[in-house]
Amino acid sequence: MRIQERPRSMESFRALMRASGLEPRLVSGMMGYPYHRFRAILSGEIPVTDEFVQRAEEVLGVPEAIFAVEEPRTPMSIR
């Protein structure tokens, strides 16, 4: 039985890559991913795995929090 990984967001990671000027091909090679797979993860075709997050942290120094999915906020009730 496999534990389901929690969903993660690539939005902040993509923004970080754009801001730093890193090319996706370079990053995919640094992280050890084939470029076509890396692009599929970036585009959301393939879900972000814990392994991807761990590699990003180890290789690029990207904190895990970059991949966090914001929980929908519910308005507080007024009393």
Secondary structure, DSSP 8 states (H G I E B T S, - for coil): ----------HHHHHHHHHHT--HHHHHHHHT--HHHHHHHHHTSS---HHHHHHIIIII---GGGG------------
